Amino acid sequence: MKLELDEVEAPIVERVFTMYANGNSLASIAKILNAEGVQAPQPPRNRLIRAWCPSSIRDMLRNERYRGVFVWNRTKKERNPETGRKTSRPRPESDWMRVEVPEWRIVSEELWQQVEAQI
């Protein structure tokens, strides 16, 4: 599988980052995007319509792929001995692996740092 930049969605991502860096709350960003009819990335599991919600914007602002960094090894699968089911457990951040992928970058490092300071 090869990830590529989506030319339609990239400006929306950059706009969300800019709005948050300028002091808009997660809820106000969601309301603005919904009022303008901007299509959300995917419909929620329990609804049929696509709508922005504050939690999806929060997840977007924390996604390092938008700054051109691929992070993996964040979780590990463990089998629950009682049920036999596999569950994901977070790994310590020291175990995470990061790789720079400049062609994925949508937001500048300066904008990323402004958003991180807000968070």
N, C-alpha and C positions, 0 to 999 in steps of 0.2 A: 504494500500500500504506500502511495506517495501523496503527502499532503501538499496542496498548492494554495496560493493566495486567491481568495475569491474577490474579484474586482468589484462586485456589487456590494458585498457586505463589509469590505475593508473601510470605506468612508464612515459607515455607521459605527464601527468599533472605535475608530479614531474620535468621532464626535462624542461618544459616550465617555471616553477617557477625558476629553477636553471639558465636557460639562461637569464631570466630577471634580476635576482639578480647579475649576472656576467656582466651586463651592456648592453645587447642586447636590441635594441628597439623593440616595438611591430611589426613594419613592417618587420624588419629583421628576427624575430622569425617566422613570417608567411611565409616569403619567404623560409627559411631553411626547415620548415616542408613540404611545398608544393613541394620543389625540391626533397626532400627525399621520397615523395609519402606517407607520414603519413596521414591517413584518418582523416578528420575533424569530429567533433562530429555529425553534421547534416547539410544537404544542406541548403543554404539560400533560402528564400521564392521565390526569383525572378530568381533563376538559377537552372539548373539541376545537375550540378557537385558539389561535395563536395570539398571545398577548405578553407584553413585557411585564415582569414582576421584579421587585427589588432584589430578590435572591439571585435571579439570573444575572442581573447587572453586577452584583457583588462577586459572583463567580467569574464573570468576565474580567473584572478589574484585577483579579488575583491570578489570572491565567498568563503564565510567562511566555506562552507561545506568541502572544501579540507583541512581545519585545524581541522575538527572534531567539528564544531559548527553549530547547526541548528538555523536559525533566522526566526522568523515569526512575523506577525503583522506589517509589514513594510508599507502596504497600506490599504486603506479602500475604499469600493465601495460606491459611491454616485450616486444618480439619478439626471440627469440634468433636472431641471424643464421645460425647454423650449422644449427639444427634447424627454424627457422620457427615454433616454438611460442611462445605467449605465457607469460610468467612474471610473477609479482607481485614487486615490489621495494619495500621500505619507503622512505617519504619521511622527511626530517628532521622532528622534532616541531614545528619552527617553521612548517612548511607545513600542519600539521593545522588543521582548522576545528572549533570547538566552538560548539554552540548549546544554551542552557538550555531544557529541556522539563520544566517542573515537574510536569506530570501523570504523568510516568514515574517520579518519585522513589519509591523503596521504602525506602532507608536514609537516615537523617538525615545531615547534614553532619558532625556530631560523631562518629557511628559510622564513617563513611567515613574520617575523619582518624585515628581510632584504628587501623583496619585498615591504613591506609597507613603509619602509624608502625611497626606490627608487621612489615610486609613489608620 
